[in-house]
Amino acid sequence: MLVQRLEARTLGDPLTPVLLDHLRRVCRRQRMPVPLPWRHLMCRGCHGALRPGYEARIRIRQRQRITTCLSCGRVHRFGPWSKPGPQED
């Protein structure tokens, strides 16, 4: 039910940070992970909402998405984890 309420709102809605905090607390209490689509929209440092352009800066580098929280400065990296090494012929 909480996830449906979050999906109905946009990240610019003032109630969204409250719902994200509630989702984080419920998941922690039930010992379950935060759903993947919402995990990318929450900062693990300050637990704030990551709105691109407002609270977050997003850069793409070598097929990896780098999201920087502008509130606390924490860097989140999503994408391919292994860096390509020198190729042998």
Contact map, one row per residue, 1 for C-alpha under 8 A:
11111000000000000000000000000000000000000000000000000000000000000000000000000000000000000
11111100000000000010001000000000000000000000000000000000000000000000000000000000000000000
11111110000000000000001000000000000000000000000000000000000000000000000000000000000000000
11111111000000000000000000000000000000000000000000000000000000000000000000000000000000000
11111111100000000000000000000000000000000000000000000000000000000000000000000000000000000
01111111110000010011000000000000000000000000000000000000000000000000000000000000000000000
00111111110000000000000000000000000000000000000000000000000000000000000000000000000000000
00011111110000000000000000000000000000000000000000000000000000000000000000000000000000000
00001111111010010000000000000000000000000000000000000000000000000000000000000000000000000
00000111111110010000000000000000000000000000000000000000000000000000000000000000000000000
00000000111110010000000000000000000000000000000010100000000000000000000000000000000000000
00000000011111010000000000000000000000000000000000100000000000000000000000000000000000000
00000000111111110000000000000000000000000000000000000000000000000000000000000000000000000
00000000000111111000000000000000000000000000000000000000000000000000000000000000000000000
00000000000011111110000000000000000000000000000000000000000000000000000000000000000000000
00000100111111111111000000000000000000000000000010000000000000000000000000000000000000000
00000000000001111111100000000000000000000000000110000000000000000000000000000000000000000
00000000000000111111110000000000000000000000000000000000000000000000000000000000000000000
01000100000000111111111000000000000000000000000000000000000000000000000000000000000000000
00000100000000011111111100000000000000000100000110000000000000000000000000000000000000000
00000000000000001111111110000000000000000000001100000000000000000000000000000000000000000
00000000000000000111111111000000000000000000000000000000000000000000000000000000000000000
01100000000000000011111111100000010000000000000000000000000000000000000000000000000000000
00000000000000000001111111110000010000000000000000000000000000000000000000000000000000000
00000000000000000000111111111000000000000000000000000000000000000000000000000000000000000
00000000000000000000011111111100000000000000000000000000000000000000000000000000000000000
00000000000000000000001111111111110000000000000000000000000000000000000000000000000000000
00000000000000000000000111111111100000000000000000000000000000000000000000000000000000000
00000000000000000000000011111111000000000000000000000000000000000000000000000000000000000
00000000000000000000000001111111000000000000000000000000000000000000000000000000000000000
00000000000000000000000000111111100000000000000000000000000000000000000000000000000000000
00000000000000000000000000111111110000000000000000000000000000000000000000000000000000000
00000000000000000000000000110011111000000000000000000000000000000000000000000000000000000
00000000000000000000001100100001111101100000000000000000000000000000000000000000000000000
00000000000000000000000000000000111111100000000000000000000000000000000000000000000000000
00000000000000000000000000000000011111110000000000000000000000000000000000000000000000000
00000000000000000000000000000000001111111000000000000000000000000000000000000000000000000
00000000000000000000000000000000011111111100000000000000000000000000000000000000000000000
00000000000000000000000000000000011111111100000000000000000000000000000000000000000000000
00000000000000000000000000000000000111111110000001000000000000000000000000000000000000000
00000000000000000000000000000000000011111110000011100000000000000000000000000000000000000
00000000000000000001000000000000000001111111001111000000000000000000000000000000000000000
00000000000000000000000000000000000000011111111111000000000000000000100001000000000000000
00000000000000000000000000000000000000000111111100000000000000000000000001000000000000000
00000000000000000000000000000000000000000011111000000000000000000000000101000000000000000
00000000000000000000000000000000000000000011111100000000000000000000001100000000000000000
00000000000000000000100000000000000000000111111110000000000000000000000000000000000000000
00000000000000001001100000000000000000000111011111000000000000000000000000000000000000000
00000000001000011001000000000000000000001110001111100010000000000000000000000000000000000
00000000000000000000000000000000000000011110000111110111000000000000100000000000000000000
00000000001100000000000000000000000000001000000011111111000000000000000000000000000000000
00000000000000000000000000000000000000000000000001111111110000000000000000000000000000000
00000000000000000000000000000000000000000000000000111111110000000000000000000000000000000
00000000000000000000000000000000000000000000000001111111100000000000010000000000000000000
00000000000000000000000000000000000000000000000011111111100000000000111000000000000000000
00000000000000000000000000000000000000000000000001111111110000000011110000000000000000000
00000000000000000000000000000000000000000000000000011111111000000011110000000000000000000
00000000000000000000000000000000000000000000000000011001111100001111000000000000000000000
00000000000000000000000000000000000000000000000000000000111110001110000000000000000000000
00000000000000000000000000000000000000000000000000000000011111111100000000000000000000000
00000000000000000000000000000000000000000000000000000000001111111100000000000000000000000
00000000000000000000000000000000000000000000000000000000000111110000000000000000000000000
00000000000000000000000000000000000000000000000000000000000111111000000000000011000000000
00000000000000000000000000000000000000000000000000000000000111111100000000001111000000000
00000000000000000000000000000000000000000000000000000000011110111110000000001110000000000
00000000000000000000000000000000000000000000000000000000011110011111000000111100000000000
00000000000000000000000000000000000000000000000000000001111000001111100000111000000000000
00000000000000000000000000000000000000000000000000000001110000000111110011110000000000000
00000000000000000000000000000000000000000010000001000011100000000011111111100000000000000
00000000000000000000000000000000000000000000000000000111100000000001111111000000000000000
00000000000000000000000000000000000000000000010000000010000000000000111110000000000000000
00000000000000000000000000000000000000000000110000000000000000000000111111000000000000000
00000000000000000000000000000000000000000000000000000000000000000001111111100000000000000
00000000000000000000000000000000000000000011100000000000000000000001110111110000000000000
00000000000000000000000000000000000000000000000000000000000000000111100011111000000000000
00000000000000000000000000000000000000000000000000000000000000000111000001111100000000000
00000000000000000000000000000000000000000000000000000000000000011110000000111110000000000
00000000000000000000000000000000000000000000000000000000000000011100000000011111100000000
00000000000000000000000000000000000000000000000000000000000000111000000000001111100000000
00000000000000000000000000000000000000000000000000000000000000110000000000000111111000000
00000000000000000000000000000000000000000000000000000000000000000000000000000111111000000
00000000000000000000000000000000000000000000000000000000000000000000000000000001111100000
00000000000000000000000000000000000000000000000000000000000000000000000000000001111110000
00000000000000000000000000000000000000000000000000000000000000000000000000000000011111000
00000000000000000000000000000000000000000000000000000000000000000000000000000000001111100
00000000000000000000000000000000000000000000000000000000000000000000000000000000000111110
00000000000000000000000000000000000000000000000000000000000000000000000000000000000011111
00000000000000000000000000000000000000000000000000000000000000000000000000000000000001111
00000000000000000000000000000000000000000000000000000000000000000000000000000000000000111
